[in-house]
């Protein structure tokens, strides 16, 4: 990493703040504008506010242009110390050779943004939410990620998390990040605090992109210490709602409600965890039996799954979960508006 040189630090700080605030102003108005645009075009289907939010998040402009203009003005490494970025929106931002030392990013949002080849030592990222993990080849020593929710987290990036705090953070990743890979030597979680950290490794729709639980464990054993793994909650992607998925489909409202009930209610108590473990032992054979039988699917769907889902929806709040099912239909629409972009399923969580 190149030696850091102050390049108008206060000036760069103010420019970053200005772009983030401008981005937030645009995002605050954009969903309603999308709804109005759709309603004014007779040939376009009506768009709900939740759907419009997903479309707005996936839009890359004018955000990319604002950050590209910022980058053009950078001639040396930028060093910012003790700066306040809390609660700001970073959308399509790209920071290379930026040193954010002991800065406060708490509660900030990171959409399709990246900090690469940089130093963020001692900075506070508690409570951040992120679509796409924002660090690559970056020093995150002594950083605070408490209560952070990070989607598409890539633990195999060459980042240094020594003495970082991941207490109660939620890290969502997928099998494809691990398939056929080995942890690079630079990846370092030495003495990182992982109490209550939930690492969810989601299975891919295509089987060839998935890996085995044994391989996942082997990789994680090389990244985390035994004491860290002992206090983490790890979902290896094998803990699907087997029967609900087989009867209704992986993206059905019933399966989503039941997974939400599992994650927010059952897994937070000893009795609930015992039930989940028992269910995982007993349900795969039932799921296999009904997978290729339309009649069996119909019976199980109406006699078991739907009553379970109705009961779960009464016990746990599922408004956002129901809303998230709408976001799945957004992918094609978003790709028409922004080729190559899609709305991530975690958006409405």
C-alpha positions, 0 to 999 in steps of 0.5 A, a space after each residue: 500500500 503506497 505511503 499516504 499523502 494528505 491531498 487537501 484532506 478537508 477539501 476532499 472530506 467536504 466533497 465526499 459529504 456533498 456527494 453523499 447528501 446529494 445522493 440521499 436527496 435523490 434517493 428520497 425522491 426517486 421511488 415516488 418519481 418512478 411510481 408517477 412515471 409508470 402511472 403516466 405511461 399507459 403501456 407500463 404496468 403499475 409499480 408499487 412504492 416497494 417495487 419503486 424503491 428496489 428500482 431506485 436502489 439499482 439505478 447507477 446514475 447520476 451517482 456513478 458520474 458524481 463519484 467519477 468526477 470526484 476521482 478525477 480530482 484526486 492526484 495523491 493518496 487521501 488521508 482523512 482522520 477523525 471525520 464524521 460520515 455517520 448516517 450517510 449514503 454511499 451509492 456507487 462510490 469507489 475509493 482507492 488509496 483513501 485512508 479513513 483513520 479513526 473515522 465514524 461511518 456508523 449507520 451509513 448505507 453502502 450500495 454497490 460501493 468499494 474501498 480498495 487498497 486503503 487503510 480504515 484502521 480504527 474506524 467505526 462501521 457499527 450498524 452499517 447496511 451494505 449491498 455488496 461488501 465494500 472492502 478489498 485489500 484494505 486494513 480494517 484493524 481495530 474497526 467496529 462492525 457491531 450490529 452491521 448488516 452486510 450482504 454479499 460479504 466476501 470473507 476471502 478478500 485480502 483484508 486485515 480484520 485483526 482486533 476488529 469487533 463483529 459483535 452481533 453483526 449479520 454477514 450474508 454471503 453465498 456458496 459461489 464465494 467459496 467454490 474452489 477457492 482458498 483463503 489468501 494469506 492476507 486475510 486476517 481475523 486474528 483476535 477479532 471479536 465474533 460474539 453473536 456474529 451470524 454468517 449465512 452462506 446462501 445456496 445458489 440456484 445452480 447446483 454447480 455453483 454450490 460447494 459441500 458443507 465439509 469444504 465450507 467448514 474446511 475453508 472457515 477453519 482456516 479463516 477463523 479460530 476455534 474460539 471464534 467459530 464457537 461463538 458464531 452462528 453459521 448457516 451453511 446453506 443447508 438449513 432451508 425450509 425443506 418441506 415448504 421449499 419442496 411443496 411451494 418453491 424456494 421463493 414462495 411467500 410461505 417459504 420466506 415467512 417460515 425462514 423468517 420465523 426460523 431466523 427471528 424466533 426459533 433460533 433465538 431460544 434453546 427449545 427453538 434450536 432443538 426443534 430446528 435441528 429435529 426438523 432438519 433431521 426428519 424433513 429431507 426424506 419427506 421433501 424428497 418424497 413429495 418433490 416429484 409428486 404434484 398430488 403430494 405437493 398439493 396435499 402437503 402445501 394445503 394441509 401443512 405448509 400454509 397453516 404453518 405459515 399463517 401461524 408463523 405470520 401471527 407470531 412474528 412480524 412479516 410485513 417486510 418479508 411479504 414485501 420482499 417477495 415483490 422484489 423478486 419480480 423486479 429483476 427483469 424490470 430493473 435490467 431493462 432500465 439498468 442493463 447488468 444490474 438487478 435488485 438483490 433479494 436482501 433489499 427489503 429485509 
